[in-house]
Amino acid sequence: MKIISHRGASGYAPENTLKAFRLAVEMGSKDFEFDVHQTRDGILTVHHDFSLKATAGRDVKIADLDYAELKKFNVGAYFRHDKTPQHAPRLEEVIDVIGPAAEMLNFEVKNDDNVYPGIEAKLLAFLRSRPGLFEKALVSSFDHGTLKRFRELSPELKLAYLGHNLSTVLLLPALRKARAVRAVNFHLSLRLAFGLNVARIRKAGFKVCVYTVNTKKDALRMKRIGVDGIFSNFPDILGKWVLKG
């Protein structure tokens, strides 16, 4: 079972910052997840929400800022353990840190209602610009239109379906949508990660990864029911020997 660093080692450092990614690498992580946005001047950047309210205390949207403006905000303002200012990094900065160590890179593209027109082509160009990066990449999104555009642009790109507001009843329609974009992974919320659901997804031909798993008890349960990976804010959740295995 893969332990996927969720927004870097975000339990120990501000999420989606270079500090969090460096720490994840130091802890032995080989698999990483992070969120991709696009600034007003077309720069791919890494941050979770569309707005900076939760990280910097300012209700301003990334889409309305040039990168030079975005970089001025301290996106680690509310992290309780470390008050060292952090900025939202450019995507290439993140890959410089984690790319050499990585076996898998999950680019979660935030593009609800196509708020960032053209982000799919821009990210694909970036993935193809560095040797070996495309092969390590797994692209996911809660926005189904975004996944469809990625598939239209690239038959080879590995995609992951992210279920939004799923329930057990809605699992079958979600599996149909995942097949429609020829996804290879299905990413499931911990609240729905029961043995029967995981078995159904695996039987449908998908690898199953579960988010967000932040206790050892839940991590061990996921391992027992046979999930392929868990997203965790704590890359050392099961001990470093797991990360090396």
Secondary structure by P-SEA (a helix, b strand, c coil): cccccccccccccccccaaaaaaaaaaccccccbbbbbcccbbbbbbcccccccccccccccccccaaaaaaccccccccccccccccccaaaaaaaccccccbbbbccccccccccaaaaaaaaaaaccccccccbbbbcccaaaaaaaaaacccbbbbbbbccccccaaaaaaaaaaaacccbbbbccccccaaaaaaaaaabbbbbbcccccaaaaaaaaaacccccccccccccccccccc
